[in-house]
Structures are given as structure tokens and as C-alpha cells.
Amino acid sequence: MAWKTLETPQRRGSQFVRYGDLTEGDVVVEGSYLERRPSNFSTEEDPKFDHVFEMTDGSTKVLNSCSELNYKLDLVDFGTVTRVVYSGKETVNGKKGVFNVHRFQVDIEGEAGDGPF
């Protein structure tokens, strides 16, 4: 029997954003919020999500699950033009101890004061 190695398919223009590479004030995405889908790292006890955006150039950016980002994007309808800005890291005390969390500013297209934020 012969074996054939399969290559990992690449979505044309798709890019996962690494939060560790960002600096405060970076515009992470600016485009249409397409979908929220379960992450490959999701479990029943710890659900995680990928947030998919279509950028103005037609490429796709994917943001991994992050508590604050999940909470804010729950308020955004799919199809809404959205801008996500990285606000840096913050050290917090949680149920499981002290840890660093990523912070984000989420803006939606519209008149000032129209959004849920």
C-alpha cells in the first residue's frame, strides 16, 4: 500500500491574529463581522470561539476566543462593519489565580452613541 501525505489547505487570504504580536493601539481588524464559530480548541467544559471578519481588501482575518472580546462581540450583529483595536494586557485576579488578559476596544460603524458599547 502506498501513502500520500496531505497538505493542510490554506484559505486564500485567511489570517489568524496572534495577540502576543500586537502593541497597544494596533487596529486588529476593520471589516465585516461574518461569523462566530467553535474553535478547534473548544471543549464542553471550556467553550472557545473563532471570530471571522472579511476585510475591505477581501481577505479574511480570524480572532481567537478571548473573554472580553467574546463578551463585546456578542453585542454585534453578523454583517456589521466592525473595528477592533488592541488595548494591551492587564493583570487580573480571577477564580483560578493571577493572570494576564488581553483587552480590546470594539467599535461598530454608525453614528456616535448608536452602538451598544
N, C-alpha and C positions, 0 to 999 in steps of 0.2 A: 504494500500500500504506500502511496506517495502522499506527502503532506504539503499543503500550501499555506504559507503564512499570510494572514490577512492584515492589511494596513488599517490603522484607525482612520475612519473617514473624518474629513475636516469640513465643517460647514463653511462655505465661502463667506469670508468677511466676518466670521464669528470670533469674538474675543472675550475670554473670561478676564475680569479685572482682579488684580492682586492688590488687596488693601495695603499690604506691607510696603508696596512700591509708591504709595501716594503720599503727598505732603499736604498740609492744611491749606485749604483754598482751592485745591485742584477740582476742576469740573470733571466729574467721573463719567456722567452721561448727559446728553442733551438730545432727546428724541422721543419717539412714541413708545409708551409702555405697552408691550404686546401681550405678555402673559407672565403668570407666576406658576411654576411647575415644581413638582417634588425633585429635590436634589438626589444625586446618586448616593449621598452620604446620609440621607434621611432614614430614621428608624421610627418604629411606632412610639417608642419612649421619648425620642428626641427628633421631632419633625424639622426638617430643613428644606429651604426652598431656593430655587434659582429665579431671579427676576430678569426677564428678557426685554431688551429695548432695541428698536430699529432707529439707527442714527440717520441724520439728514443725508448722508452720503450713500445710504442703502445698506451699510454694514450692520452687523448685529453685535451688541455688547451684552454680556451676561454678568449680573451681580449675584454673588453668593449670599446665602442666608446670613443675616445679622440682626440681632434683636430689634434695635432701634429702626433700622431700615425696613424690616418686615412690618413693624407697627405703623410706620408712616405710609408705606406703600399700600397697606390695607385700605387707606382712605382715598386712593387714586383709582379712577376707573380705567380699564383697559382702553387703549386708543388715545389717552390723554398725552399731550406733549408735556414732557417732564424733564426737569433738570435736577441732577443730584450732585451736590458739592460735598467734598470730604472736609469734615471739621476737625479731624485729628483723633487722637486716642485720649481716653480718660481712665484713670484707675478708680475702680468702684469696689465696695464691699457688698458681696452677694451671699446668697444662701450657701454657696459652695466655697466661700473664702474671698480673698482679694484677687482681682484680675483686671486686665486691661480690656476696654471695649472701644470699638470704633464708633465715631459719631458722624452724622450726616445732616445736611440741610437738604430738604426736598421742596422744590418749587414746581408749580404747575402753571401752564400758560393761561393767561386770563388777566382780568383787571385786579389791581391790588385790593386785597380784602375779600376777594371772591372765593379763595381756596379754603380748604379745611384746616390749614396749618396756621 
